[in-house]
């Protein structure tokens, strides 16, 4: 008989044999996660070579993406992957992200402890990747709240946050230059706690890249982060890599906002306020305004031999705040220029207006509304 018409039949597989073929046989390559492998779970998630055993109802409640994945597996024509008698889903994320995902799902991650110090960079990154990819909105909302606490959009809260970090020695002091009581040039800095090892925070551009990857368009989050970026150093390891992770238009917005911010600040320092701007009373235009002009010129950068030039301050909003504080606490700085207390108050009010203008225009300058 022709071999092509052979009557030999292929042996029929039994149900038990068919079930066995759907099992993952190469279990030797897997290791159970030490704390996120629940023996009573009915779903196994794997990432790289790590297994997480979980409960289907909890996964479905926490993440719509996981719910869809589980429902799709259950309704596939072919038999779903089974591992150790449980439905098996291989996650296309790193083990650290999968671990963070499970900790989020099981409420085993305290987000209120996030302070965004550099030691938390990998954790913050995995939180965003897990919550963003698996659409866990409650986690994103909590993290955004922590970001708003660290980088507030309200100027008064921003000032309180800066003052707190300085008292705790968590940031470097801001320095500006004023004349001392004897007329000599001195550098003035905010008081800080006794010298200790300063805590380093995650660079704002890292946080910006993460929130943008999660689709954030909230001006109350983006604007303070962009301003903090302008104040932060750029000579850090991995800085270029983070820039590449940002959308190109975000870089354009940053450069545009930085130009507007620095130009506005420098312009305010270059042009002395007029007597009309200050609304000086009566003969004070002749008595106090000449001193105000000299004071403004000195403040704007005449003291180039010192370490700090106010007109080129990297943190202009904080620098204006420091000058206002010093003139309020130590009025003799104005009396040395023959400026009376009333005109000194008007000068301080003008500075507050400039400072508020800097802060209020940040959203416009960075074109955050166009995100």
FENGI-V788637 format. One record per backbone hydrogen bond with DSSP energy under -1.0 kcal/mol. CO is the residue of the C=O (numbers start at 0). NH is the residue of the N-H. Records with the same first field share a line. If there is no record, write none. Layout:
CO: NH  NH
This chain:
1: 4
2: 5
13: 17
14: 18
15: 19
16: 20
19: 22
21: 81
24: 26
26: 29
30: 50
37: 40
41: 86
42: 53
43: 88
44: 51
45: 90
46: 49
48: 30
49: 46
50: 32
51: 44
52: 37
53: 41  42
54: 58
55: 59
56: 60
57: 61
58: 62
62: 66
63: 67
64: 68
65: 69
66: 70
67: 71
68: 72
69: 73
70: 74
80: 87
81: 23
82: 85
85: 82
86: 43
88: 45
93: 97
94: 98
95: 99
96: 100
97: 101
98: 102
99: 103
100: 104
101: 105
102: 107
103: 106
110: 113
115: 201
116: 119
117: 120
119: 123
120: 124
121: 125
122: 126
123: 127
124: 128
125: 129
126: 130
127: 131
128: 132
129: 133
130: 135
134: 136
135: 139
136: 140
137: 141
138: 142
139: 143
140: 144
141: 145
142: 146
143: 147
144: 148
145: 149
146: 150
153: 157
154: 158
155: 159
156: 160
157: 161
158: 162
159: 163
160: 164
161: 165
162: 166
163: 167
164: 169
165: 168  192
175: 187
177: 185
179: 182
183: 179
185: 177
187: 175
199: 117
202: 205  206
203: 207
204: 208
205: 209
206: 210
207: 211
208: 212
209: 213
210: 215
211: 214
217: 220  221
218: 222
220: 224
221: 225
222: 226
223: 227
224: 228
225: 229
226: 230
227: 231
235: 238
237: 241
238: 242
239: 243
242: 245
246: 249  250
247: 251
248: 252
249: 253
250: 254
251: 255
252: 256
253: 257
254: 258
255: 259
256: 260
257: 261
258: 262
259: 263
260: 264
261: 265
262: 266
263: 267
264: 268
265: 269
266: 270
273: 277
274: 279
280: 283
281: 284
282: 285  286
283: 287  288
287: 291
288: 292
289: 293
290: 294
291: 295
292: 296
293: 297
294: 298
295: 299
297: 300
301: 303
302: 305
308: 311
309: 312
314: 318
315: 319
316: 320
317: 321
318: 322
319: 323
320: 324
321: 325
322: 326
323: 327
324: 328
325: 329
329: 332
330: 333  334
331: 335
333: 336  338
334: 337
339: 343
340: 344
341: 345
342: 346
343: 347
344: 348
345: 349
346: 350
347: 351
348: 352
349: 353
350: 354
351: 355
352: 356
353: 357
354: 358
355: 359
356: 360
358: 361
360: 364
361: 365
362: 367
363: 366
366: 369
367: 370
